[in-house]
Amino acid sequence: MKDLEDWAAVQKVYKQTKSKRATAQLLGISRNTVKRLLAMDKPPS
């Protein structure tokens, strides 16, 4: 399960890159994980 730090990192990098693929590559995670974390309205608790 991804935690708050992962969620925050994805949000920050995606704002800069505007690309799910680039975000995934920079963070070393899958595009599906990026997609799932971006779909969350609130940070995971």
mmCIF file of the N, C-alpha and C atoms, coordinates in Angstrom:
data_MODEL
# 
_entry.id   MODEL 
# 
loop_
_atom_site.group_PDB 
_atom_site.id 
_atom_site.type_symbol 
_atom_site.label_atom_id 
_atom_site.label_alt_id 
_atom_site.label_comp_id 
_atom_site.label_asym_id 
_atom_site.label_entity_id 
_atom_site.label_seq_id 
_atom_site.pdbx_PDB_ins_code 
_atom_site.Cartn_x 
_atom_site.Cartn_y 
_atom_site.Cartn_z 
_atom_site.occupancy 
_atom_site.B_iso_or_equiv 
_atom_site.pdbx_formal_charge 
_atom_site.auth_seq_id 
_atom_site.auth_comp_id 
_atom_site.auth_asym_id 
_atom_site.auth_atom_id 
_atom_site.pdbx_PDB_model_num 
ATOM 1   N N  . MET A 1 1  ? 0.843  -1.194 0.000   1.00 0.00 ? 1  MET A N  1 
ATOM 2   C CA . MET A 1 1  ? 0.000  0.000  0.000   1.00 0.00 ? 1  MET A CA 1 
ATOM 3   C C  . MET A 1 1  ? 0.878  1.244  0.000   1.00 0.00 ? 1  MET A C  1 
ATOM 4   N N  . LYS A 1 2  ? 0.518  2.177  -0.808  1.00 0.00 ? 2  LYS A N  1 
ATOM 5   C CA . LYS A 1 2  ? 1.272  3.424  -0.882  1.00 0.00 ? 2  LYS A CA 1 
ATOM 6   C C  . LYS A 1 2  ? 0.881  4.325  0.285   1.00 0.00 ? 2  LYS A C  1 
ATOM 7   N N  . ASP A 1 3  ? 1.845  5.084  0.752   1.00 0.00 ? 3  ASP A N  1 
ATOM 8   C CA . ASP A 1 3  ? 1.573  5.927  1.909   1.00 0.00 ? 3  ASP A CA 1 
ATOM 9   C C  . ASP A 1 3  ? 1.536  7.406  1.527   1.00 0.00 ? 3  ASP A C  1 
ATOM 10  N N  . LEU A 1 4  ? 1.426  8.223  2.527   1.00 0.00 ? 4  LEU A N  1 
ATOM 11  C CA . LEU A 1 4  ? 1.294  9.668  2.343   1.00 0.00 ? 4  LEU A CA 1 
ATOM 12  C C  . LEU A 1 4  ? 2.480  10.256 1.573   1.00 0.00 ? 4  LEU A C  1 
ATOM 13  N N  . GLU A 1 5  ? 3.684  9.778  1.847   1.00 0.00 ? 5  GLU A N  1 
ATOM 14  C CA . GLU A 1 5  ? 4.867  10.307 1.167   1.00 0.00 ? 5  GLU A CA 1 
ATOM 15  C C  . GLU A 1 5  ? 4.818  10.022 -0.334  1.00 0.00 ? 5  GLU A C  1 
ATOM 16  N N  . ASP A 1 6  ? 4.388  8.818  -0.695  1.00 0.00 ? 6  ASP A N  1 
ATOM 17  C CA . ASP A 1 6  ? 4.260  8.474  -2.111  1.00 0.00 ? 6  ASP A CA 1 
ATOM 18  C C  . ASP A 1 6  ? 3.213  9.351  -2.780  1.00 0.00 ? 6  ASP A C  1 
ATOM 19  N N  . TRP A 1 7  ? 2.085  9.529  -2.127  1.00 0.00 ? 7  TRP A N  1 
ATOM 20  C CA . TRP A 1 7  ? 1.000  10.348 -2.671  1.00 0.00 ? 7  TRP A CA 1 
ATOM 21  C C  . TRP A 1 7  ? 1.488  11.778 -2.902  1.00 0.00 ? 7  TRP A C  1 
ATOM 22  N N  . ALA A 1 8  ? 2.179  12.338 -1.905  1.00 0.00 ? 8  ALA A N  1 
ATOM 23  C CA . ALA A 1 8  ? 2.666  13.714 -2.012  1.00 0.00 ? 8  ALA A CA 1 
ATOM 24  C C  . ALA A 1 8  ? 3.705  13.845 -3.129  1.00 0.00 ? 8  ALA A C  1 
ATOM 25  N N  . ALA A 1 9  ? 4.589  12.861 -3.244  1.00 0.00 ? 9  ALA A N  1 
ATOM 26  C CA . ALA A 1 9  ? 5.617  12.904 -4.287  1.00 0.00 ? 9  ALA A CA 1 
ATOM 27  C C  . ALA A 1 9  ? 4.985  12.870 -5.672  1.00 0.00 ? 9  ALA A C  1 
ATOM 28  N N  . VAL A 1 10 ? 3.992  12.009 -5.853  1.00 0.00 ? 10 VAL A N  1 
ATOM 29  C CA . VAL A 1 10 ? 3.315  11.918 -7.150  1.00 0.00 ? 10 VAL A CA 1 
ATOM 30  C C  . VAL A 1 10 ? 2.621  13.237 -7.470  1.00 0.00 ? 10 VAL A C  1 
ATOM 31  N N  . GLN A 1 11 ? 1.934  13.816 -6.510  1.00 0.00 ? 11 GLN A N  1 
ATOM 32  C CA . GLN A 1 11 ? 1.243  15.087 -6.740  1.00 0.00 ? 11 GLN A CA 1 
ATOM 33  C C  . GLN A 1 11 ? 2.239  16.176 -7.160  1.00 0.00 ? 11 GLN A C  1 
ATOM 34  N N  . LYS A 1 12 ? 3.363  16.254 -6.463  1.00 0.00 ? 12 LYS A N  1 
ATOM 35  C CA . LYS A 1 12 ? 4.361  17.291 -6.728  1.00 0.00 ? 12 LYS A CA 1 
ATOM 36  C C  . LYS A 1 12 ? 4.997  17.120 -8.111  1.00 0.00 ? 12 LYS A C  1 
ATOM 37  N N  . VAL A 1 13 ? 5.440  15.905 -8.413  1.00 0.00 ? 13 VAL A N  1 
ATOM 38  C CA . VAL A 1 13 ? 6.114  15.663 -9.691  1.00 0.00 ? 13 VAL A CA 1 
ATOM 39  C C  . VAL A 1 13 ? 5.140  15.823 -10.853 1.00 0.00 ? 13 VAL A C  1 
ATOM 40  N N  . TYR A 1 14 ? 3.911  15.355 -10.689 1.00 0.00 ? 14 TYR A N  1 
ATOM 41  C CA . TYR A 1 14 ? 2.930  15.461 -11.775 1.00 0.00 ? 14 TYR A CA 1 
ATOM 42  C C  . TYR A 1 14 ? 2.614  16.923 -12.089 1.00 0.00 ? 14 TYR A C  1 
ATOM 43  N N  . LYS A 1 15 ? 2.582  17.777 -11.062 1.00 0.00 ? 15 LYS A N  1 
ATOM 44  C CA . LYS A 1 15 ? 2.348  19.212 -11.306 1.00 0.00 ? 15 LYS A CA 1 
ATOM 45  C C  . LYS A 1 15 ? 3.431  19.790 -12.210 1.00 0.00 ? 15 LYS A C  1 
ATOM 46  N N  . GLN A 1 16 ? 4.651  19.306 -12.047 1.00 0.00 ? 16 GLN A N  1 
ATOM 47  C CA . GLN A 1 16 ? 5.768  19.822 -12.836 1.00 0.00 ? 16 GLN A CA 1 
ATOM 48  C C  . GLN A 1 16 ? 5.810  19.209 -14.231 1.00 0.00 ? 16 GLN A C  1 
ATOM 49  N N  . THR A 1 17 ? 5.567  17.910 -14.330 1.00 0.00 ? 17 THR A N  1 
ATOM 50  C CA . THR A 1 17 ? 5.739  17.230 -15.614 1.00 0.00 ? 17 THR A CA 1 
ATOM 51  C C  . THR A 1 17 ? 4.473  17.200 -16.460 1.00 0.00 ? 17 THR A C  1 
ATOM 52  N N  . LYS A 1 18 ? 3.306  17.188 -15.824 1.00 0.00 ? 18 LYS A N  1 
ATOM 53  C CA . LYS A 1 18 ? 2.011  17.070 -16.515 1.00 0.00 ? 18 LYS A CA 1 
ATOM 54  C C  . LYS A 1 18 ? 1.909  15.769 -17.310 1.00 0.00 ? 18 LYS A C  1 
ATOM 55  N N  . SER A 1 19 ? 2.716  14.786 -16.927 1.00 0.00 ? 19 SER A N  1 
ATOM 56  C CA . SER A 1 19 ? 2.731  13.508 -17.637 1.00 0.00 ? 19 SER A CA 1 
ATOM 57  C C  . SER A 1 19 ? 2.791  12.362 -16.636 1.00 0.00 ? 19 SER A C  1 
ATOM 58  N N  . LYS A 1 20 ? 1.843  11.445 -16.750 1.00 0.00 ? 20 LYS A N  1 
ATOM 59  C CA . LYS A 1 20 ? 1.843  10.284 -15.857 1.00 0.00 ? 20 LYS A CA 1 
ATOM 60  C C  . LYS A 1 20 ? 3.057  9.402  -16.133 1.00 0.00 ? 20 LYS A C  1 
ATOM 61  N N  . ARG A 1 21 ? 3.401  9.255  -17.405 1.00 0.00 ? 21 ARG A N  1 
ATOM 62  C CA . ARG A 1 21 ? 4.546  8.419  -17.762 1.00 0.00 ? 21 ARG A CA 1 
ATOM 63  C C  . ARG A 1 21 ? 5.844  9.002  -17.203 1.00 0.00 ? 21 ARG A C  1 
ATOM 64  N N  . ALA A 1 22 ? 6.061  10.300 -17.379 1.00 0.00 ? 22 ALA A N  1 
ATOM 65  C CA . ALA A 1 22 ? 7.279  10.930 -16.872 1.00 0.00 ? 22 ALA A CA 1 
ATOM 66  C C  . ALA A 1 22 ? 7.327  10.874 -15.349 1.00 0.00 ? 22 ALA A C  1 
ATOM 67  N N  . THR A 1 23 ? 6.184  11.070 -14.715 1.00 0.00 ? 23 THR A N  1 
ATOM 68  C CA . THR A 1 23 ? 6.116  10.993 -13.256 1.00 0.00 ? 23 THR A CA 1 
ATOM 69  C C  . THR A 1 23 ? 6.518  9.601  -12.788 1.00 0.00 ? 23 THR A C  1 
ATOM 70  N N  . ALA A 1 24 ? 5.994  8.586  -13.435 1.00 0.00 ? 24 ALA A N  1 
ATOM 71  C CA . ALA A 1 24 ? 6.309  7.203  -13.066 1.00 0.00 ? 24 ALA A CA 1 
ATOM 72  C C  . ALA A 1 24 ? 7.797  6.914  -13.253 1.00 0.00 ? 24 ALA A C  1 
ATOM 73  N N  . GLN A 1 25 ? 8.360  7.376  -14.346 1.00 0.00 ? 25 GLN A N  1 
ATOM 74  C CA . GLN A 1 25 ? 9.777  7.126  -14.607 1.00 0.00 ? 25 GLN A CA 1 
ATOM 75  C C  . GLN A 1 25 ? 10.659 7.831  -13.585 1.00 0.00 ? 25 GLN A C  1 
ATOM 76  N N  . LEU A 1 26 ? 10.339 9.076  -13.261 1.00 0.00 ? 26 LEU A N  1 
ATOM 77  C CA . LEU A 1 26 ? 11.147 9.825  -12.298 1.00 0.00 ? 26 LEU A CA 1 
ATOM 78  C C  . LEU A 1 26 ? 11.100 9.211  -10.905 1.00 0.00 ? 26 LEU A C  1 
ATOM 79  N N  . LEU A 1 27 ? 9.941  8.698  -10.523 1.00 0.00 ? 27 LEU A N  1 
ATOM 80  C CA . LEU A 1 27 ? 9.783  8.146  -9.179  1.00 0.00 ? 27 LEU A CA 1 
ATOM 81  C C  . LEU A 1 27 ? 10.071 6.649  -9.107  1.00 0.00 ? 27 LEU A C  1 
ATOM 82  N N  . GLY A 1 28 ? 10.219 6.016  -10.252 1.00 0.00 ? 28 GLY A N  1 
ATOM 83  C CA . GLY A 1 28 ? 10.512 4.588  -10.273 1.00 0.00 ? 28 GLY A CA 1 
ATOM 84  C C  . GLY A 1 28 ? 9.340  3.716  -9.868  1.00 0.00 ? 28 GLY A C  1 
ATOM 85  N N  . ILE A 1 29 ? 8.132  4.157  -10.222 1.00 0.00 ? 29 ILE A N  1 
ATOM 86  C CA . ILE A 1 29 ? 6.925  3.384  -9.927  1.00 0.00 ? 29 ILE A CA 1 
ATOM 87  C C  . ILE A 1 29 ? 6.142  3.192  -11.219 1.00 0.00 ? 29 ILE A C  1 
ATOM 88  N N  . SER A 1 30 ? 5.143  2.341  -11.184 1.00 0.00 ? 30 SER A N  1 
ATOM 89  C CA . SER A 1 30 ? 4.384  2.058  -12.406 1.00 0.00 ? 30 SER A CA 1 
ATOM 90  C C  . SER A 1 30 ? 3.409  3.188  -12.737 1.00 0.00 ? 30 SER A C  1 
ATOM 91  N N  . ARG A 1 31 ? 3.056  3.252  -14.018 1.00 0.00 ? 31 ARG A N  1 
ATOM 92  C CA . ARG A 1 31 ? 2.079  4.258  -14.455 1.00 0.00 ? 31 ARG A CA 1 
ATOM 93  C C  . ARG A 1 31 ? 0.729  4.017  -13.809 1.00 0.00 ? 31 ARG A C  1 
ATOM 94  N N  . ASN A 1 32 ? 0.382  2.754  -13.594 1.00 0.00 ? 32 ASN A N  1 
ATOM 95  C CA . ASN A 1 32 ? -0.893 2.452  -12.947 1.00 0.00 ? 32 ASN A CA 1 
ATOM 96  C C  . ASN A 1 32 ? -0.925 2.966  -11.512 1.00 0.00 ? 32 ASN A C  1 
ATOM 97  N N  . THR A 1 33 ? 0.199  2.882  -10.824 1.00 0.00 ? 33 THR A N  1 
ATOM 98  C CA . THR A 1 33 ? 0.276  3.407  -9.460  1.00 0.00 ? 33 THR A CA 1 
ATOM 99  C C  . THR A 1 33 ? 0.115  4.920  -9.474  1.00 0.00 ? 33 THR A C  1 
ATOM 100 N N  . VAL A 1 34 ? 0.772  5.575  -10.420 1.00 0.00 ? 34 VAL A N  1 
ATOM 101 C CA . VAL A 1 34 ? 0.637  7.029  -10.552 1.00 0.00 ? 34 VAL A CA 1 
ATOM 102 C C  . VAL A 1 34 ? -0.820 7.381  -10.817 1.00 0.00 ? 34 VAL A C  1 
ATOM 103 N N  . LYS A 1 35 ? -1.443 6.666  -11.729 1.00 0.00 ? 35 LYS A N  1 
ATOM 104 C CA . LYS A 1 35 ? -2.850 6.918  -12.066 1.00 0.00 ? 35 LYS A CA 1 
ATOM 105 C C  . LYS A 1 35 ? -3.740 6.761  -10.834 1.00 0.00 ? 35 LYS A C  1 
ATOM 106 N N  . ARG A 1 36 ? -3.519 5.697  -10.080 1.00 0.00 ? 36 ARG A N  1 
ATOM 107 C CA . ARG A 1 36 ? -4.326 5.426  -8.891  1.00 0.00 ? 36 ARG A CA 1 
ATOM 108 C C  . ARG A 1 36 ? -4.131 6.512  -7.820  1.00 0.00 ? 36 ARG A C  1 
ATOM 109 N N  . LEU A 1 37 ? -2.882 6.922  -7.604  1.00 0.00 ? 37 LEU A N  1 
ATOM 110 C CA . LEU A 1 37 ? -2.612 7.942  -6.592  1.00 0.00 ? 37 LEU A CA 1 
ATOM 111 C C  . LEU A 1 37 ? -3.156 9.307  -7.013  1.00 0.00 ? 37 LEU A C  1 
ATOM 112 N N  . LEU A 1 38 ? -3.123 9.618  -8.302  1.00 0.00 ? 38 LEU A N  1 
ATOM 113 C CA . LEU A 1 38 ? -3.678 10.890 -8.770  1.00 0.00 ? 38 LEU A CA 1 
ATOM 114 C C  . LEU A 1 38 ? -5.199 10.910 -8.668  1.00 0.00 ? 38 LEU A C  1 
ATOM 115 N N  . ALA A 1 39 ? -5.815 9.747  -8.736  1.00 0.00 ? 39 ALA A N  1 
ATOM 116 C CA . ALA A 1 39 ? -7.275 9.671  -8.659  1.00 0.00 ? 39 ALA A CA 1 
ATOM 117 C C  . ALA A 1 39 ? -7.793 9.911  -7.242  1.00 0.00 ? 39 ALA A C  1 
ATOM 118 N N  . MET A 1 40 ? -6.913 9.786  -6.258  1.00 0.00 ? 40 MET A N  1 
ATOM 119 C CA . MET A 1 40 ? -7.327 10.014 -4.867  1.00 0.00 ? 40 MET A CA 1 
ATOM 120 C C  . MET A 1 40 ? -7.540 11.504 -4.633  1.00 0.00 ? 40 MET A C  1 
ATOM 121 N N  . ASP A 1 41 ? -8.703 11.863 -4.113  1.00 0.00 ? 41 ASP A N  1 
ATOM 122 C CA . ASP A 1 41 ? -8.982 13.268 -3.817  1.00 0.00 ? 41 ASP A CA 1 
ATOM 123 C C  . ASP A 1 41 ? -8.224 13.741 -2.583  1.00 0.00 ? 41 ASP A C  1 
ATOM 124 N N  . LYS A 1 42 ? -8.106 12.846 -1.623  1.00 0.00 ? 42 LYS A N  1 
ATOM 125 C CA . LYS A 1 42 ? -7.442 13.177 -0.358  1.00 0.00 ? 42 LYS A CA 1 
ATOM 126 C C  . LYS A 1 42 ? -6.237 12.271 -0.177  1.00 0.00 ? 42 LYS A C  1 
ATOM 127 N N  . PRO A 1 43 ? -5.276 12.708 0.622   1.00 0.00 ? 43 PRO A N  1 
ATOM 128 C CA . PRO A 1 43 ? -4.136 11.840 0.912   1.00 0.00 ? 43 PRO A CA 1 
ATOM 129 C C  . PRO A 1 43 ? -4.595 10.587 1.655   1.00 0.00 ? 43 PRO A C  1 
ATOM 130 N N  . PRO A 1 44 ? -3.893 9.479  1.457   1.00 0.00 ? 44 PRO A N  1 
ATOM 131 C CA . PRO A 1 44 ? -4.255 8.264  2.193   1.00 0.00 ? 44 PRO A CA 1 
ATOM 132 C C  . PRO A 1 44 ? -4.021 8.456  3.682   1.00 0.00 ? 44 PRO A C  1 
ATOM 133 N N  . SER A 1 45 ? -4.834 7.820  4.482   1.00 0.00 ? 45 SER A N  1 
ATOM 134 C CA . SER A 1 45 ? -4.669 7.992  5.936   1.00 0.00 ? 45 SER A CA 1 
ATOM 135 C C  . SER A 1 45 ? -3.986 6.810  6.563   1.00 0.00 ? 45 SER A C  1 
# 
